[in-house]
Amino acid sequence: MRLDSTPYSPEARRRLIRLLKKLSLFSGLHDHEFVHLCELCNGKSYVKDDYVFHQGDHSHSLFILLSGKVQLSIDDDVMLYAALPGDFFGEIGFITQGLRAASAQVITDSVIMEIYNGDYNLLLGQQPRISAIMMQHIAENLAQHLIRRNKS
């Protein structure tokens, strides 16, 4: 299910932009840049115990948790962390386009936004500043994961 049908109505676009502005992944963007992001956003509802992806799956997307809770784990028993609303995950696969390094399982009913790498790459050519800001936040997020992992 898409968050809103395409093309977006003016009101639907405004609602989506308000939502995107609240997400850390996009902090630092200018107001006019959010219009370009609307074309990347695909939302889907998940129910408890659904998997968003499994370790070893092919990667092509980045995920942003809008509501609910998602657990990321490796080898089906080693929990890495729990994603909460506003968090993004799947960034390693999004960048490498390799196999998923972890599994993502929905802990409570959730709504998750997905950004496909192919769409992102088109944006990269058209709006390099947006891509640079997103990659900065992705790199910061990965660094925080490493720091947490090293402390445990």
Residue pairs with C-beta under 8 A, 6 or more apart in sequence:
1 43
1 44
1 45
2 41
2 42
2 43
3 16
3 19
3 41
3 42
3 43
3 113
4 12
4 13
4 15
4 16
5 12
6 39
8 16
8 38
13 35
13 38
16 38
16 41
17 34
17 35
17 37
17 38
19 66
20 26
20 34
20 37
20 38
20 41
21 34
22 86
23 64
23 86
23 88
24 86
24 88
24 137
25 64
25 88
25 134
25 137
25 138
26 34
26 37
26 133
26 134
26 137
27 133
27 137
28 133
28 136
29 37
29 129
29 130
29 133
33 127
33 129
33 130
36 123
36 126
36 127
36 130
37 123
37 130
39 119
39 123
40 115
40 116
40 119
40 120
40 123
41 113
41 115
42 113
42 114
42 115
42 116
43 66
43 111
43 112
43 113
43 114
44 111
44 112
44 114
45 109
45 110
45 111
46 52
46 68
46 106
46 109
46 110
46 111
46 112
47 106
47 109
48 106
48 107
48 108
48 109
49 105
49 106
50 105
50 106
51 103
51 104
51 105
51 106
52 63
52 70
52 90
52 104
52 105
52 106
52 112
53 59
53 90
53 93
53 100
53 103
53 104
54 100
54 103
55 73
55 74
55 75
55 76
55 99
55 100
55 101
55 102
55 103
56 99
56 100
57 99
57 100
58 99
58 100
59 90
59 92
59 93
59 94
59 96
59 97
59 98
59 99
59 100
59 117
60 93
60 94
60 97
60 116
60 117
60 118
61 90
61 93
61 94
61 114
61 115
61 116
61 117
62 88
62 89
62 90
62 91
62 94
62 114
62 115
62 117
62 120
62 138
63 70
63 88
63 89
63 90
63 104
63 112
63 113
63 114
63 115
64 86
64 87
64 88
64 112
64 113
64 114
64 115
65 83
65 84
65 85
65 86
65 87
65 88
65 89
65 110
65 111
65 112
66 85
66 110
66 111
66 112
66 113
67 85
67 109
67 110
67 111
68 85
68 106
68 107
68 108
68 109
68 110
68 111
68 112
69 82
69 83
69 84
69 106
69 107
69 108
69 110
70 82
70 83
70 89
70 104
70 105
70 106
70 107
70 110
70 112
71 79
71 81
71 82
71 83
71 104
71 105
71 107
72 79
72 80
72 81
72 82
72 83
72 89
72 102
72 103
72 104
73 79
73 80
73 102
73 103
73 105
74 80
74 101
74 102
74 103
76 103
80 102
80 145
80 149
81 145
81 148
82 107
83 89
83 104
88 138
88 141
89 104
90 100
90 104
91 138
91 141
91 142
92 98
92 100
92 101
92 142
93 99
93 100
93 101
94 115
94 117
94 120
94 138
95 138
97 117
120 131
120 134
123 130
123 131
124 131
